[in-house]
């Protein structure tokens, strides 16, 4: 999750030159002018939708439509966004269960 957040905070890191500058010279990517700056916009939207639709780690179905309204999602984008949201939630829940199992086995 930290790597994804870093990519969202600095989308220019997806650009080869910005990535090289960051890795070799520790230069913070200049994302405003980078051509890949807009690539992560759908991802940002889905993460914002997830944040607005969950309480803790529990997905609240009643909050999904109001969250989509608040984010201004177009009608054509709502079904794919919902599908992505549900898939992301399943993956997060699976990761949490695996961590809990690993902790039980370690104890």
C-alpha positions in Angstrom: 0.0 0.0 0.0 2.9 2.4 0.8 4.3 2.0 -2.7 0.9 2.7 -4.3 0.5 5.8 -2.1 3.9 7.0 -3.1 3.0 6.5 -6.8 -0.2 8.5 -6.2 1.6 11.3 -4.4 4.3 11.4 -7.0 2.8 10.1 -10.3 5.9 11.2 -12.1 7.7 8.3 -10.5 6.0 6.2 -13.2 8.0 8.2 -15.8 11.4 6.6 -16.4 13.3 9.9 -16.2 11.6 11.0 -13.0 12.2 7.5 -11.5 15.9 7.7 -12.4 16.2 11.1 -10.9 14.5 10.0 -7.7 16.6 6.8 -7.4 20.0 8.2 -8.4 20.0 11.8 -7.4 17.2 11.8 -4.8 15.4 14.5 -6.7 11.7 14.7 -5.9 9.7 14.0 -9.1 8.3 17.1 -10.7 4.8 15.7 -11.2 3.1 18.8 -12.4 4.9 18.9 -15.7 5.3 15.1 -16.1 3.4 13.5 -19.0 2.2 10.6 -16.8 0.6 12.9 -14.1 -2.9 12.1 -15.2 -2.5 8.4 -15.5 -3.4 7.6 -11.9 -6.6 9.7 -11.8 -9.0 6.7 -12.0 -6.9 5.1 -9.2 -7.2 8.2 -7.1 -11.0 8.2 -7.6 -11.4 4.6 -6.6 -9.3 5.1 -3.4 -11.3 8.2 -2.6 -14.5 6.2 -3.2 -13.2 3.4 -0.9 -12.3 6.0 1.9 -15.8 7.5 1.7 -17.6 4.1 1.5 -15.9 2.4 4.5 -16.0 2.7 8.2 -12.8 1.3 9.6 -12.3 -1.7 7.4 -16.0 -2.5 6.9 -17.5 -1.6 3.6 -20.9 0.2 4.0 -23.0 -0.4 0.9 -25.4 2.4 1.8 -22.5 4.9 1.5 -21.4 3.9 -2.0 -23.9 5.8 -4.1 -23.6 9.0 -2.0 -19.8 8.7 -2.2 -20.1 8.4 -6.0 -22.3 11.5 -6.1 -19.9 13.4 -3.9 -17.0 12.5 -6.2 -18.9 13.4 -9.3 -18.6 10.0 -11.0 -20.3 9.9 -14.4 -23.0 7.4 -14.9 -20.9 5.4 -17.4 -18.1 5.1 -14.8 -20.2 4.0 -11.8 -20.4 0.2 -12.6 -16.7 -0.2 -13.3 -15.9 1.9 -10.2 -18.2 -0.2 -8.0 -16.7 -3.5 -9.4 -13.2 -2.2 -8.7 -14.2 -1.0 -5.2 -15.7 -4.5 -4.3 -12.6 -6.3 -5.7 -10.3 -4.0 -3.8 -12.3 -4.6 -0.6 -12.1 -8.4 -1.1 -8.3 -8.2 -1.5 -7.9 -6.0 1.6 -10.1 -8.4 3.7 -8.2 -11.4 2.4 -4.9 -9.6 3.3 -6.2 -8.9 6.8 -7.3 -12.5 7.3 -3.9 -13.8 6.2 -2.1 -11.4 8.6 -4.3 -12.6 11.5 -3.6 -16.2 10.6 0.1 -15.6 10.5 0.0 -13.9 13.9 -1.9 -16.9 15.4 0.7 -19.3 14.0 3.5 -17.1 15.3 2.1 -17.1 18.8 
